[in-house]
């Protein structure tokens, strides 16, 4: 992600707090790198900082996002043809 792309989404990101050694931009680029290449956290190249730092930031935000959302409710009953797969509505 470039600096320009980062500036566009900066207001959507949580504020950095505490003694920050790894910038949000670096963490975002690390997450993109892991997702694109399928690497494990520990295989993250050093240019992205410590793997544990990236993991903790990701995990903290993921937990916060999951806790703030409630599952969708539906007043109508689904037919068998619509079904669901792993919690996702299909059909």
matplotlib code that plots the C-alpha trace (Angstrom):
import matplotlib.pyplot as plt

x = [0.0, 1.4, 1.5, -1.3, -3.6, -2.9, -3.8, -7.2, -8.1, -6.3, -9.5, -11.0, -8.2, -7.9, -5.7, -2.2, -1.6, 1.3, 5.0, 4.6, 7.6, 5.7, 3.4, -0.1, 1.0, 3.7, 1.3, -1.3, 1.4, 2.5, -1.1, -1.5, 1.8, 0.7, -2.7, -1.2, 1.5, -0.1, 2.9, 2.7, 3.2, 6.6, 7.7, 7.0, 10.1, 11.9, 11.2, 7.6, 8.8, 8.4, 5.9, 4.5, 3.7, 1.8, 0.0, -1.1, -2.4, -4.3, -5.7, -6.8, -8.7, -10.2, -11.6, -12.9, -14.6, -16.2, -17.5, -19.1, -21.2, -24.3, -25.5, -28.1, -31.6, -34.3, -38.0, -38.8, -38.0, -35.5, -36.5, -34.3, -33.1, -31.6, -29.8, -26.5, -22.9, -20.5, -22.8, -23.1, -26.4, -26.5, -29.1]
y = [0.0, 3.4, 6.5, 8.0, 5.0, 4.9, 8.6, 7.9, 5.3, 6.8, 8.1, 4.6, 3.1, 3.0, 5.6, 4.4, 4.4, 3.8, 3.5, 2.8, 1.4, 0.0, 2.3, 1.3, 1.5, -1.1, -3.4, -3.1, -3.9, -6.9, -8.2, -7.8, -9.7, -12.6, -12.8, -12.7, -15.2, -17.5, -17.2, -17.9, -15.1, -16.3, -16.3, -12.6, -10.8, -8.4, -5.4, -5.4, -5.4, -8.1, -10.8, -10.8, -7.1, -7.5, -10.5, -8.7, -5.7, -7.9, -10.0, -7.0, -5.4, -8.7, -9.4, -5.8, -6.1, -9.4, -8.2, -5.2, -7.0, -9.0, -11.8, -10.8, -11.7, -12.7, -12.6, -15.0, -18.7, -20.0, -22.7, -25.9, -24.8, -21.6, -23.3, -22.2, -23.1, -22.5, -19.7, -18.0, -17.8, -19.5, -19.1]
z = [0.0, -0.9, 1.3, -0.8, -0.4, 3.3, 3.7, 2.0, 4.7, 7.7, 9.3, 9.2, 11.2, 15.0, 16.6, 17.4, 21.2, 23.5, 22.5, 18.8, 17.0, 14.1, 12.1, 11.0, 7.3, 8.0, 9.8, 6.9, 4.4, 6.5, 6.6, 2.8, 2.4, 4.6, 2.9, -0.6, 0.0, 2.6, 5.0, 8.7, 11.2, 12.1, 8.4, 8.1, 6.7, 9.1, 6.9, 8.4, 12.0, 14.6, 13.6, 17.1, 16.9, 13.6, 15.0, 18.2, 16.3, 13.9, 16.7, 18.8, 15.8, 14.8, 18.2, 18.5, 15.1, 15.9, 19.3, 17.8, 15.3, 16.0, 13.7, 11.2, 12.1, 9.7, 10.3, 7.5, 7.5, 4.9, 2.6, 2.4, -1.1, 0.4, 3.3, 4.8, 4.7, 7.7, 9.0, 5.6, 3.9, 0.5, -2.1]

ax = plt.figure().add_subplot(projection="3d")
ax.plot(x, y, z, "-o")
ax.set_aspect("equal")
plt.show()
